[in-house]
Amino acid sequence: MPMPIDPDKTTRVMISMPKPLAKYLRQVAKSRAISLSQLMLQATLDRYPPPSEATENEDDHSS
């Protein structure tokens, strides 16, 4: 289920990529029944997970 979009808590990001790559990624997204933007977001979060709260708190106290 898609999350509601709160304009105060979101930002729009645009990317450029070669057309053959975009075509391929659209096919992958379509085969998974998700949008291309959702595919890109999921892949990015899988590759670069956001830091956990515990890690953020440790960073604040390391000075």
Phi and psi in degrees as GROMACS dihedral restraints (atoms count N, CA, C in turn):
[ dihedral_restraints ]
;  ai    aj    ak    al  type     phi  dphi    fc
    3     4     5     6     1   -67.0    20    10
    4     5     6     7     1   146.7    20    10
    6     7     8     9     1   -82.2    20    10
    7     8     9    10     1   144.9    20    10
    9    10    11    12     1   -65.0    20    10
   10    11    12    13     1   146.7    20    10
   12    13    14    15     1   -98.3    20    10
   13    14    15    16     1   118.7    20    10
   15    16    17    18     1   -99.3    20    10
   16    17    18    19     1   111.1    20    10
   18    19    20    21     1   -59.1    20    10
   19    20    21    22     1   -23.8    20    10
   21    22    23    24     1   -76.1    20    10
   22    23    24    25     1   -16.0    20    10
   24    25    26    27     1  -118.4    20    10
   25    26    27    28     1    13.4    20    10
   27    28    29    30     1  -129.3    20    10
   28    29    30    31     1   162.8    20    10
   30    31    32    33     1  -139.0    20    10
   31    32    33    34     1   152.6    20    10
   33    34    35    36     1   -99.1    20    10
   34    35    36    37     1   133.9    20    10
   36    37    38    39     1  -123.8    20    10
   37    38    39    40     1   129.4    20    10
   39    40    41    42     1  -114.3    20    10
   40    41    42    43     1   140.9    20    10
   42    43    44    45     1  -127.8    20    10
   43    44    45    46     1   159.0    20    10
   45    46    47    48     1  -118.5    20    10
   46    47    48    49     1   142.4    20    10
   48    49    50    51     1  -152.1    20    10
   49    50    51    52     1   160.8    20    10
   51    52    53    54     1   -60.2    20    10
   52    53    54    55     1   143.6    20    10
   54    55    56    57     1   -56.8    20    10
   55    56    57    58     1   -41.6    20    10
   57    58    59    60     1   -61.4    20    10
   58    59    60    61     1   -38.4    20    10
   60    61    62    63     1   -67.0    20    10
   61    62    63    64     1   -42.6    20    10
   63    64    65    66     1   -61.3    20    10
   64    65    66    67     1   -41.7    20    10
   66    67    68    69     1   -61.9    20    10
   67    68    69    70     1   -45.3    20    10
   69    70    71    72     1   -61.5    20    10
   70    71    72    73     1   -46.5    20    10
   72    73    74    75     1   -65.7    20    10
   73    74    75    76     1   -34.7    20    10
   75    76    77    78     1   -62.5    20    10
   76    77    78    79     1   -39.8    20    10
   78    79    80    81     1   -64.7    20    10
   79    80    81    82     1   -42.3    20    10
   81    82    83    84     1   -62.1    20    10
   82    83    84    85     1   -46.9    20    10
   84    85    86    87     1   -61.2    20    10
   85    86    87    88     1   -44.4    20    10
   87    88    89    90     1   -61.9    20    10
   88    89    90    91     1   -40.6    20    10
   90    91    92    93     1   -66.0    20    10
   91    92    93    94     1   -24.8    20    10
   93    94    95    96     1   -97.2    20    10
   94    95    96    97     1     1.1    20    10
   96    97    98    99     1    58.8    20    10
   97    98    99   100     1    41.8    20    10
   99   100   101   102     1  -132.3    20    10
  100   101   102   103     1   164.7    20    10
  102   103   104   105     1   -75.8    20    10
  103   104   105   106     1   159.0    20    10
  105   106   107   108     1   -61.5    20    10
  106   107   108   109     1   -39.3    20    10
  108   109   110   111     1   -65.1    20    10
  109   110   111   112     1   -37.2    20    10
  111   112   113   114     1   -67.1    20    10
  112   113   114   115     1   -40.1    20    10
  114   115   116   117     1   -60.2    20    10
  115   116   117   118     1   -46.4    20    10
  117   118   119   120     1   -63.6    20    10
  118   119   120   121     1   -43.0    20    10
  120   121   122   123     1   -63.7    20    10
  121   122   123   124     1   -46.2    20    10
  123   124   125   126     1   -62.9    20    10
  124   125   126   127     1   -42.6    20    10
  126   127   128   129     1   -64.0    20    10
  127   128   129   130     1   -40.9    20    10
  129   130   131   132     1   -64.8    20    10
  130   131   132   133     1   -44.9    20    10
  132   133   134   135     1   -67.4    20    10
  133   134   135   136     1   -33.1    20    10
  135   136   137   138     1   -65.4    20    10
  136   137   138   139     1   -42.3    20    10
  138   139   140   141     1   -77.8    20    10
  139   140   141   142     1   -38.4    20    10
  141   142   143   144     1  -128.6    20    10
  142   143   144   145     1    75.8    20    10
  144   145   146   147     1   -63.9    20    10
  145   146   147   148     1   144.7    20    10
  147   148   149   150     1   -67.1    20    10
  148   149   150   151     1   151.7    20    10
  150   151   152   153     1   -65.0    20    10
  151   152   153   154     1   148.5    20    10
  153   154   155   156     1   -75.8    20    10
  154   155   156   157     1   164.4    20    10
  156   157   158   159     1   -59.9    20    10
  157   158   159   160     1   -39.2    20    10
  159   160   161   162     1   -62.4    20    10
  160   161   162   163     1   -42.1    20    10
  162   163   164   165     1   -64.8    20    10
  163   164   165   166     1   -41.6    20    10
  165   166   167   168     1   -62.2    20    10
  166   167   168   169     1   -41.5    20    10
  168   169   170   171     1   -68.1    20    10
  169   170   171   172     1   -36.9    20    10
  171   172   173   174     1   -64.2    20    10
  172   173   174   175     1   -39.3    20    10
  174   175   176   177     1   -62.9    20    10
  175   176   177   178     1   -36.0    20    10
  177   178   179   180     1   -66.2    20    10
  178   179   180   181     1   -29.1    20    10
  180   181   182   183     1  -104.0    20    10
  181   182   183   184     1     7.2    20    10
  183   184   185   186     1   -82.3    20    10
  184   185   186   187     1    -9.6    20    10
